[in-house]
Amino acid sequence: MKKNKDEQYLCTATSMVNVVVCDQISTNDGRHHCRAMVQRNSHGCDGITSPVKRQSCLMAVRDKQRAANWAIR
């Protein structure tokens, strides 16, 4: 069970691979993070204002990209 609605929306968006669900997230940084996770590229992380959250976003996208590459091989 996720702590709050924003985490639930992020989980739903990534599992459905649907960026539209990201628009339900309450914070601007959260929406950018969600879009980056769904699209699996770091461009969404560029819109995040907090340096700590931006770095976290970049690391999460990197991990998703690595997982996708290893699943193919």
Residue pairs with C-beta under 8 A, 6 or more apart in sequence:
2 8
2 11
5 24
5 26
6 25
6 26
6 27
6 30
9 21
9 22
9 24
9 25
9 34
10 22
10 25
10 30
10 33
10 34
10 37
12 18
12 21
13 19
13 20
13 21
13 22
13 34
13 37
13 38
14 34
14 37
14 38
17 38
18 38
19 34
19 35
19 38
19 39
21 34
22 31
22 34
22 35
22 38
23 31
25 31
25 34
28 47
28 49
29 47
29 48
29 49
29 50
29 53
32 44
32 45
32 46
32 47
32 48
32 57
33 44
33 45
33 48
33 53
33 56
33 57
33 60
34 44
35 44
36 42
36 43
36 44
36 45
36 57
36 60
36 61
37 44
37 57
37 60
37 61
37 64
40 61
40 64
40 65
40 68
41 61
42 57
42 58
42 61
42 62
44 57
44 61
45 54
45 57
45 58
45 61
46 54
48 54
48 57
